[in-house]
Amino acid sequence: MGVRGALAGLVGCGSMGVGGALAGLVGCGSMGVGGELAGLEGCGSMGVCGALAGLVGCGSMGVRGALAGLVGSGSMGVRGALAGLVGCGSMGVGGALAGLVGCGSMGVGGALAGLVGCGSMGVGGALAGLVGCRSMGVGGALAGLVGCGSMGVGGALAGLVVCGPMGVRGALAGLVGCGSMGVGGALAGLVGCGSMGVRGALARLVGCGSMGVHGALAGLVGCGSMGVGGALAGLVGCGFMGVGGAPAGLVGCGSTGVRGELAGLVGCRSMGVGGALALILNFRLVHICGVGSVGPLSEASLHILCRAELRLWWRELSKGQGVMQVDAGLGRGGSLPGAGNAVV
C-alpha cells in the first residue's frame, strides 16, 4: 500500500498509489496518485485523481476522468465523463451525448445522456439520467441524479438523490439526502450525510456528519466528523475521529484521538492519543472486562464506579498507551487513579 492509503475490503489487488482511498476493490490492478475508487471489479490501471465507481472489466482510465456504470469499455480520454456505456471503444476529449429529453442549455464539450427536465449544464459536464436537477458545474460528470442542487467543478456524481451542492472534483455515487461534498472526495452509497472533507473517500455511509481530510471510511452509520488521514470501517453512531486513527467496529463512540487503534468499541466517548482500546461498552451502561453491568449512571455513581471498580482495569488498560481521554458528558470532571491523564 502506498503513502496515506486507506483501503478496506480489498481482495487480490495490486499496488495502491499515494493518498489513494479504495473500498471494495476486487482483482484490480494499480491505482494512481490521489485516486479514489469504489466497487471496482477486474479493472486495469487508474489515472491520476480519477474517481471511478461501479466499473466492471474496464481498461485504462485517463486523467481526472470520472466514469460510472461502464461495462466492457476501452480507454477513456482526458476529463471525459461517460455513463452507461456498453462495449464502447475509446472516447475522445469532451464529448458524447445521447437521449436528451426536455433539457435546458448544454455547456461546452459536455457529455450528457438520458436527461429529463434538467436546468443548465456547465462546461465539459457529463450528465446522465438527471431528473429535476438544477445547475451543473464545470467539468462535472453526473449520473442518475434526482432533485439535486448545484454541482461543483470537475465533480463526478452518480445515483445522487436530493443532494445539496457538490464540491470540486468530487466523485460521488449512490448518495441520498447528502449535504455538501468537499474537494476531490470520492463517495459511494452515502445516505443522509453532512459535509465531506478533502480527498475523502467514503462508502456506504449512513447519517454521517462531516468527513475530514484524506479520510477513507467504509460502512459508517450515524457518525459525526472524521479526522485527518483516518481510515475507519464498520463505525456505527460514532462522533469524530482523530488524526491518523484507524478504528474498526466502533458503535456509538464519541471522539477518537491521534493515531489510536480501536476495535469493537461500543458507546464510548473520547479516546486518547495513541491508545488501543477494545471491547469498551457505553459508560452510561457499563460492561467492561468482566466488571459487570451497571444501569444508567448518575454523576455520583459514575465517580464511585470509576474510582473503585474501574481502577485496576483502567491502570491495566492504559499501560504504555499514552494519554487516554474519557468524556462521559456529565458536566464536571474528576480523575481516574492510575490512568495517567485520563479524565472523566
N, C-alpha and C positions, 0 to 999 in steps of 0.2 A: 504494500500500500504506500501511496505517495505521502507527501507532506500535508498535514492537516486534513487528511482524507478520512471522512467518517462514512463507514459502509455498514449496511445491515442486510442480512438475509442473502448474501451473495453466494452463488454456487458455481464453481468451476470458472470463475472469471480470470482475466489476465491481469495486466498491470493497471493500476489506477494512478491518475496524474496528481497534480498539485492542487490542493483545495477542492478536490472533487468529492461531492457527496452523492452516493449512489444507494439505491434501495431496491431490493427485489430483483436484482440482475441475475440472469441465468445464462451461462455459457457465453458471456460477452468477451470481446477482445480487449483492446487497450483503450483507456479513456484519456481524453486530452486534459488541458490545464483549465481549471475552474469549471469543468463541465458537470452539469447536474443532470443525471439520468434516472429514470424511474420506470420499472416494469419492462425492461428491455430483455428480449429473448433472442439469442443467436445473432446478435448484431456484430458488425465489424468494428472499425475504429471510429471514434467520435472526435470531432474537431475541437477547436478552442472556443470556450464559452458556449458550447452547443447544448441547448436544452431539448431533450427528446423524451417522448412519452408514448408508451404502447407500441413500440416498433417491433416488428417481427420479421426476421430474415432480411433485414436491410443491409445495404452495402456501406459505403463510407459517407459520412455527413460532412458538410462544408463548415466554414467558419461562421459562427453565430447563426447557424441555421436552426430554425425551430420547426420540428415536424411532429405530426400527431396522426396516429392511426394508419401508418404506412405499412403495406404488406408487399413483400417481394420487390421493392423498388430498387433502383440503381443508385447512382450518385446524385447528390443534391448540390446545387450551386451555392454561391455566397449570398447570405441573407435571404435565401429562398425559403418561403414558408409554404408547405404543402400539406394537404389534409385529405384523407380518404382515397389515396391513390393506390391502385392495384395493378401490379405488373408494369409499372412505368419504367422508362429508361432514365436518361439524365435530364435534369431540369436546369434551365439557364438562370440568369440573374433577373430577378424581378417578376416574372410574370406568369401565372396560369390561372385562368378564370373559367368557371363553368356553373351553369344552373343558377343564375342570379334572378331573384324574383322581388319586385317591388322595392328595390334598394334606392337609397338616396344618391349621393355623389360618391364616386370612387376616386381614390387617390392615384398617385403616380406609381407605376410598376407594381400595383397591388395584385395579389393573387387571392381571388375570392371564389367561394363555391357554396351553393345552396343557401344564399342569404334571403331572409324574409323580413320585410318591414324594418330594415335597419336604417340608421341615420346616416351620418357622414363617415366615410372611411379615410384613414390617414394616408401617409406616403409610404409606399412599399409594404403596405399591410396585407397580410394574407389572412382571410377570414372564411370560415366555413360553418354552415348550419346555424347562423346567428338569428335569433328571434327577439324582436323588440329591443335591440341594443341601442345605445346612444352613440357617442362618438368614439372612434377608434384612433389610437395614437400613431406614431411614426414607426414604420417597420415592424408593426406588431402582427404576429400570427395568432389568430384566434379561431377556435373551432367549437361548435356546439354551445355557444353562449346564449343564455336566456335571461332577459331582463337585467343585463349588466350595465354598469355605469360607464365611466371613461377608462380607456385602456392607455397604458403608458407607452414609452419609447422602446421599440425593439422587443416588446413583450410577447411571448408565445403562450397562448392560453387555450385550453381545451376542456369542453364539458363544464363550463362555468355557469352557475345558476345564481342569480340575484347577487352578484358580487359588486363591490364598490370600485374604487379606482385601482388600477394596476400600476405597478412601478416600472422601472427602467430595465429592459431586457429580462423581465421576469417570465419564466415559463411555468405555467400552472395547468393542472389537469384535474377535472372532476371536482371543482370547488363549488361548494354550496353555501350561500349566505355569508361569504367571507367579507372582510373589510378591505383594507388597503394592503397591497403587496409591495415588498421592498425592491431593492436593486439587485438584479441578477439572481433572484431567488427562483428556484425550481420547486414547485409544489405539486403534489398529486393527491387526489382524494381527500381534500380538506373540506370539513363541514363546520360551519359556524365559527370560523376562526377570525381573529382580530387582524392585527397588522403583522406583516412578515418582515424580517430583517434583511441584511445584505448578504447575498450569495447563500442564503439559507435554503437547503434542500429538505423539504418536508413531505411526508407521505402518510396518508390515512389519518390525518389529524382531525379530531372532533372537538368542537367547542374550545379551542385553544385561544390564548391571548396573543401576545406579541412574541415573535421569534427573534433571536439575536443575530450576531454576525457569524457567518460561516457555520452556523449550527445545522447539523443534519439530524433530523428527527423522524422517527417512524412509529406508527401505531400509538400516537399520543391522543389521549381523551381528556378533555376538560382541563388542559394545562394552562398555566399562566404564561409568563415570559421566559424565553430560553436565553442562555448566556452566549458567550463568545466561544466558538470552536467546540461547543459541546455536542457530543453525539449521544442521543438518548433514544431508547427503544422501549416500547410497551409501557409508557407512562400513562397513568390514569389520575386525573384530578390533581395534578401537581401544580406547584406555584412557579417560581422562576428558578432556573438552573444557573450555576455559576460559570466560571471560566475554565474551559478545558475539561470539564467534568463529564464522565461517561457513566451515567446512571442507567440501570436496567430494571424493568419490572417494578417501577415505583407507582404507588397508588395513594392518592390524596396527600402527597407531600407538599411541603412549603418550599423554601428556598434551599438550594444546594450550593455548597461552597466552591472553592477553587480546586480543580483537579481532583475532586473527590470521586472515588469509585464506590457507587452504592448499588445494592441489589436487593430486590424483594422488600423494599420499604413500603409501609402502608400507614397513611395518616400522619407522617412525620412533619415537623415544622421546618426549622432551618438546620442545615448541615454545615460543618466547619470546613477548614482548609485541609485538603489532602486526607480527609478522613474516609475510611472504608467502613461502612455500616451495613448490617444485614439483618433482615427479619425484625425490623423495629415497627411495632404497631402503634396506632394512634395514641398520643399522650392523653387524650381525653377518654380513651377506652384502652387501658394499658394491658398488654400481654407480652412481656419482654423476657426472653431467655428463661422461661420457667418461673418468673417472678409471680405469675398468676394473672388473674383477670380482675380489673378494677373498673367499676362503673364510671359514669360521667364525673369528672373530678372537680371538686371545689378548689379554690386557690389554696386553702389551708391544707386540704388532704394531699394536694399535689406536692406542696413543700415537704410534708411529712414523708410522703412516699419517696420523694427524691433523696431526702437526707438519710432515710433509713434503708428501705428495701432495695433501692437502686444504687446505693453507694458502691458496693463491691462490683456490681455488674458494670457500672459506668467506668470505674477505675480500670477494670479489665479491658473494657472495650476501647478505651482511649489510649492504651499503651502504644506509644510510638506513632500515634495518629495525628499529632499536631493539635491545632485548635479545633474544638468542637462546639458549635453553637446550637442551642435549642431554644426556640422561641415558642412558648406554649400559648402566647397570646392572652395572658391572664391579667395584664395591666401593670404588674410590678415585678421586680426582679428578685432573685435570690442566687444562691450558688450551689453547685454540686461538688461536694468534697471529693478530692482525688481525681477531678476531671479536668485539671488544667484550667483553661479559660472557659469551660462550659458554663453557660448561664441559662437559668430558667426564669 
